[in-house]
């Protein structure tokens, strides 16, 4: 090999070792299967929503989306895992609302502020439910009983920051003297089972999780934590009894897909387009109707605005209830 040929060969070899330019990577993306990390365990709401949308996303991107459940630490383990991976678009976090409260609960310095929301897929609507033989027909009856018998009514709960805890904080903020005894359970499934067995008197639960028990008459619905009636639910919106609830709503768990904030913009744009299209696909919307959640299909600024408002409402409810580990004001969370 001549000297010039050797130099030319070395130059080509060196170029081959250089990383591709961002534009080239984006043009070829995705060139291999993507990895999806689900914050919560198999069978839960986040898992169900994720696995419903994933096949449609695969169609849009032309690649497989390999899903892995990484539960633990109120979702912290899954979030930290994805955050530790390269910001190349191949690692996607499927999560619920919990990271928006990590700061005030002192669970992690990370949150969705460190990620870009490809799409918010859907949100759940809470309902107030009671044991089937409870002496209350609606929220007004429950409130009257609790305020005249403080601490005597048992409420199913799932821990500080959980849905029942936050809905109770709303009730306590709007109704002076609304004091109950919270009985903790490891998730809404066990809590609803205890309610069905009469071991607790009432609780707040997501409509999708409580719906079949209500329809079968095993528990009764008192109110929807919403400003409008829920299709298929006879109970009235809570705002008919407590108009002050309007400032909190819409409120409830939400589910979405996220990538690290540092991911190149052209790759984010490809992912965002595929996920938004999948979230608005008639097949996913049919799933939402059957599962009892409200389809959203929003991304970018609209998703960030929704999450920030949700965090403001919830963080300050927790702070006012004495449950926040960190003052929301110190985290720059405005009070709405």
GULO-411053 format. One record per residue (C-alpha): x, y, z. Coordinates in Angstrom, 1 decimal. Layout:
<<X,Y,Z>>
...
! end
This chain:
<<0.0,0.0,0.0>>
<<1.4,3.4,-1.0>>
<<1.8,6.2,1.5>>
<<-1.1,8.2,-0.1>>
<<-3.4,5.2,-0.1>>
<<-2.5,4.4,3.5>>
<<-3.4,8.0,4.5>>
<<-6.6,7.8,2.6>>
<<-7.5,4.5,4.3>>
<<-6.7,5.9,7.8>>
<<-8.9,9.0,7.0>>
<<-11.9,6.8,6.0>>
<<-11.4,4.6,9.1>>
<<-11.3,7.6,11.4>>
<<-14.5,9.0,9.8>>
<<-16.3,5.7,10.3>>
<<-15.5,5.9,14.1>>
<<-17.0,9.4,14.5>>
<<-20.6,9.6,15.8>>
<<-23.2,10.5,13.3>>
<<-24.4,14.0,13.1>>
<<-27.8,14.7,14.8>>
<<-29.5,15.2,11.5>>
<<-28.4,11.9,10.2>>
<<-29.4,10.1,13.3>>
<<-32.9,11.7,13.2>>
<<-33.3,10.8,9.5>>
<<-32.7,7.1,10.2>>
<<-34.6,7.1,13.5>>
<<-35.8,4.6,14.7>>
<<-33.4,2.1,13.2>>
<<-34.0,-0.5,15.9>>
<<-36.7,-1.5,18.5>>
<<-37.5,1.0,21.2>>
<<-37.5,0.3,24.9>>
<<-40.5,1.3,27.0>>
<<-40.3,1.4,30.8>>
<<-43.6,1.3,32.7>>
<<-43.4,3.0,36.1>>
<<-45.9,0.6,37.7>>
<<-46.5,-3.1,37.9>>
<<-48.4,-5.4,35.5>>
<<-52.2,-5.2,35.6>>
<<-52.4,-1.6,36.9>>
<<-53.9,1.3,35.1>>
<<-50.6,2.7,33.8>>
<<-49.8,-0.8,32.5>>
<<-53.2,-1.2,30.8>>
<<-53.1,2.2,29.1>>
<<-49.6,1.7,27.9>>
<<-50.2,-1.7,26.4>>
<<-53.3,-0.5,24.7>>
<<-51.5,2.3,22.8>>
<<-48.2,0.5,22.2>>
<<-49.2,-1.6,19.1>>
<<-50.6,1.5,17.4>>
<<-47.3,3.4,18.1>>
<<-45.4,0.5,16.6>>
<<-47.5,0.8,13.4>>
<<-46.7,4.6,13.2>>
<<-42.9,4.2,13.8>>
<<-42.4,0.9,11.9>>
<<-40.5,-0.6,14.9>>
<<-41.2,-2.8,17.9>>
<<-41.7,-1.2,21.3>>
<<-40.4,-3.6,23.9>>
<<-42.2,-2.9,27.3>>
<<-40.8,-3.6,30.7>>
<<-42.4,-3.0,34.1>>
<<-40.1,-1.4,36.6>>
<<-42.3,-0.6,39.6>>
<<-41.2,0.6,43.0>>
<<-40.7,3.8,45.1>>
<<-43.9,5.4,43.9>>
<<-42.6,5.2,40.4>>
<<-39.2,6.6,41.2>>
<<-37.3,3.5,40.1>>
<<-38.7,3.5,36.6>>
<<-38.2,7.2,36.2>>
<<-34.6,7.1,37.4>>
<<-33.8,4.2,35.1>>
<<-35.0,6.0,32.0>>
<<-33.2,9.2,33.1>>
<<-30.0,7.2,33.4>>
<<-30.1,6.1,29.8>>
<<-28.9,7.9,26.7>>
<<-31.0,10.8,25.4>>
<<-31.4,9.2,22.0>>
<<-35.1,8.6,21.8>>
<<-34.8,4.8,22.2>>
<<-35.8,4.8,25.9>>
<<-39.3,5.9,26.6>>
<<-40.9,6.3,30.0>>
<<-44.6,5.4,30.5>>
<<-45.8,6.9,33.7>>
<<-48.6,8.4,35.7>>
<<-49.0,11.6,37.6>>
<<-46.8,10.8,40.6>>
<<-43.5,12.4,39.5>>
<<-45.2,15.8,39.7>>
<<-45.3,15.4,43.5>>
<<-41.8,14.0,44.1>>
<<-40.5,17.4,45.1>>
<<-43.1,18.2,47.7>>
<<-43.1,14.7,49.1>>
<<-39.2,14.6,49.2>>
<<-39.0,11.4,47.1>>
<<-36.7,12.5,44.3>>
<<-35.0,15.6,42.8>>
<<-36.2,14.3,39.4>>
<<-39.6,14.9,38.0>>
<<-41.3,15.3,34.6>>
<<-39.6,18.7,34.5>>
<<-36.6,16.6,33.4>>
<<-38.5,15.0,30.5>>
<<-40.4,16.0,27.4>>
<<-44.1,14.9,27.3>>
<<-44.5,13.1,23.9>>
<<-48.2,12.7,24.8>>
<<-50.6,12.7,27.7>>
<<-52.7,9.7,26.8>>
<<-55.7,9.8,29.1>>
<<-56.9,10.8,32.6>>
<<-59.1,9.1,35.1>>
<<-62.1,10.7,36.9>>
<<-62.4,9.9,40.6>>
<<-65.8,9.0,42.2>>
<<-66.9,9.0,45.8>>
<<-68.1,5.5,46.6>>
<<-69.6,3.9,49.8>>
<<-70.4,0.5,51.1>>
<<-73.7,-0.7,49.6>>
<<-75.6,-0.5,53.0>>
<<-74.3,2.9,53.9>>
<<-77.1,5.3,55.0>>
<<-76.1,8.0,52.4>>
<<-77.7,8.5,49.0>>
<<-75.3,11.2,47.8>>
<<-72.4,13.4,48.8>>
<<-74.6,15.8,50.7>>
<<-75.8,13.0,53.0>>
<<-72.2,11.9,53.6>>
<<-71.0,15.4,54.4>>
<<-73.9,15.9,56.9>>
<<-73.1,12.6,58.6>>
<<-69.3,13.2,58.8>>
<<-69.6,16.7,60.1>>
<<-72.1,15.6,62.8>>
<<-70.0,12.5,63.7>>
<<-66.4,13.6,63.4>>
<<-63.7,10.9,63.2>>
<<-66.3,8.1,63.4>>
<<-66.5,7.4,59.6>>
<<-63.8,5.1,58.2>>
<<-62.3,6.1,54.8>>
<<-60.3,3.7,52.6>>
<<-56.9,5.3,51.7>>
<<-53.8,4.4,49.8>>
<<-51.2,6.6,51.6>>
<<-50.1,10.2,51.6>>
<<-50.4,11.7,48.1>>
<<-52.7,8.9,46.9>>
<<-56.0,9.7,45.2>>
<<-58.2,9.1,48.3>>
<<-55.9,11.3,50.4>>
<<-56.0,14.2,47.9>>
<<-59.8,14.0,47.4>>
<<-60.2,14.0,51.2>>
<<-58.0,17.1,51.3>>
<<-60.3,18.8,48.9>>
<<-63.3,17.9,51.0>>
<<-61.6,19.1,54.2>>
<<-60.7,22.4,52.5>>
<<-64.3,23.0,51.4>>
<<-66.2,21.6,54.4>>
<<-65.3,22.8,57.9>>
<<-65.3,19.9,60.3>>
<<-65.0,17.1,57.7>>
<<-62.9,14.7,59.8>>
<<-62.7,11.0,59.1>>
<<-60.5,8.1,60.1>>
<<-58.3,7.0,57.2>>
<<-57.6,3.3,56.9>>
<<-54.5,2.7,54.7>>
<<-54.4,-0.1,52.0>>
<<-51.7,-1.1,49.5>>
<<-53.5,0.2,46.4>>
<<-57.0,1.0,45.3>>
<<-57.8,-2.7,44.5>>
<<-57.4,-3.9,48.2>>
<<-59.2,-0.7,49.4>>
<<-62.2,-1.3,47.1>>
<<-62.3,-5.0,48.3>>
<<-62.4,-3.8,51.9>>
<<-65.1,-1.3,51.0>>
<<-67.1,-4.1,49.4>>
<<-66.7,-6.2,52.5>>
<<-67.9,-3.3,54.8>>
<<-64.5,-2.9,56.5>>
<<-64.5,0.8,55.6>>
<<-67.4,3.2,55.0>>
<<-66.4,5.2,51.9>>
<<-63.5,6.2,49.7>>
<<-62.5,8.0,46.5>>
<<-61.6,5.7,43.6>>
<<-61.1,6.1,39.8>>
<<-64.3,5.5,37.9>>
<<-62.6,2.8,35.8>>
<<-61.6,0.8,38.8>>
<<-64.9,1.1,40.7>>
<<-67.3,0.9,37.7>>
<<-68.0,-2.8,37.7>>
<<-68.5,-3.0,41.4>>
<<-71.0,-0.1,41.2>>
<<-72.9,-1.7,38.3>>
<<-73.1,-5.0,40.2>>
<<-74.5,-3.2,43.3>>
<<-71.6,-4.3,45.5>>
<<-70.8,-0.7,46.4>>
<<-72.7,2.6,45.7>>
<<-71.7,5.8,44.1>>
<<-72.3,9.1,45.9>>
<<-70.7,11.7,43.5>>
<<-68.4,12.1,40.6>>
<<-65.4,14.3,41.3>>
<<-66.1,16.3,38.2>>
<<-68.1,19.3,36.9>>
<<-70.3,17.2,34.6>>
<<-71.9,13.8,34.9>>
<<-70.0,10.7,33.9>>
<<-71.5,8.6,31.1>>
<<-72.9,5.5,32.7>>
<<-72.9,6.9,36.3>>
<<-76.1,8.0,37.9>>
<<-74.3,10.0,40.7>>
<<-74.3,13.8,40.3>>
<<-71.1,15.9,39.9>>
<<-69.6,17.0,43.3>>
<<-69.9,20.6,42.2>>
<<-73.7,20.4,42.5>>
<<-73.1,19.9,46.3>>
<<-69.9,21.8,46.6>>
<<-69.4,24.5,43.9>>
<<-66.0,25.4,45.4>>
<<-64.6,22.1,43.9>>
<<-64.6,23.8,40.5>>
<<-61.3,25.4,41.1>>
<<-59.6,21.9,41.5>>
<<-61.1,20.3,38.4>>
<<-60.5,18.5,36.2>>
<<-58.4,16.5,38.5>>
<<-57.4,12.8,38.7>>
<<-54.7,10.4,37.7>>
<<-53.2,10.9,34.2>>
<<-51.0,8.7,32.0>>
<<-48.4,9.6,29.4>>
<<-45.2,8.9,27.5>>
<<-42.0,10.8,28.0>>
<<-38.4,11.1,26.8>>
<<-35.4,12.8,28.3>>
<<-35.4,16.6,27.8>>
<<-32.0,16.5,26.1>>
<<-33.2,14.2,23.3>>
<<-32.5,15.8,19.9>>
<<-35.5,17.9,18.6>>
<<-35.8,16.1,15.3>>
<<-36.2,12.8,17.1>>
<<-38.6,14.2,19.6>>
<<-40.7,15.5,16.7>>
<<-40.9,12.0,15.1>>
<<-41.8,10.4,18.4>>
<<-44.3,13.1,19.3>>
<<-46.1,12.8,15.9>>
<<-46.4,9.0,16.2>>
<<-47.6,9.1,19.8>>
<<-50.2,11.9,19.3>>
<<-51.6,10.1,16.3>>
<<-51.8,6.8,18.2>>
<<-53.5,8.6,21.1>>
<<-56.1,10.0,18.8>>
<<-56.6,6.7,16.9>>
<<-60.2,5.4,17.1>>
<<-58.9,2.1,18.5>>
<<-57.3,3.7,21.5>>
<<-60.3,6.0,22.0>>
<<-62.5,2.8,22.1>>
<<-60.2,1.4,24.7>>
<<-60.5,4.5,26.8>>
<<-64.3,4.3,26.7>>
<<-64.3,0.7,27.7>>
<<-61.6,1.3,30.4>>
<<-63.4,4.3,31.9>>
<<-60.8,7.0,31.3>>
<<-60.9,10.2,29.3>>
<<-58.7,10.3,26.2>>
<<-56.4,13.4,26.1>>
<<-54.0,13.2,23.2>>
<<-52.1,16.4,24.0>>
<<-48.3,17.0,24.0>>
<<-45.7,19.7,24.3>>
<<-46.8,23.0,25.8>>
<<-50.4,21.9,26.3>>
<<-49.3,18.8,28.2>>
<<-46.8,20.9,30.3>>
<<-49.5,23.5,31.2>>
<<-51.9,20.7,32.2>>
<<-49.3,19.0,34.4>>
<<-48.1,22.2,36.0>>
<<-51.7,23.2,36.9>>
<<-52.3,19.7,38.3>>
<<-49.1,20.0,40.4>>
<<-50.1,23.4,41.7>>
<<-53.5,22.2,42.8>>
<<-52.3,19.0,44.4>>
<<-49.1,20.2,46.0>>
<<-50.9,23.0,47.8>>
<<-53.7,20.7,49.0>>
<<-51.0,18.5,50.5>>
<<-49.3,21.4,52.1>>
<<-52.5,22.7,53.6>>
<<-53.2,19.2,54.9>>
<<-49.8,19.1,56.6>>
<<-48.6,16.3,54.4>>
<<-45.9,18.0,52.3>>
<<-42.3,17.4,53.2>>
<<-41.2,20.5,51.3>>
<<-42.9,23.8,51.1>>
<<-44.3,24.1,47.5>>
<<-43.3,27.8,47.5>>
<<-39.6,26.8,48.0>>
<<-39.9,24.7,44.8>>
<<-41.4,27.6,42.9>>
<<-44.9,26.0,42.6>>
<<-47.5,28.7,42.5>>
<<-50.8,28.5,44.4>>
<<-53.8,28.6,42.1>>
! end
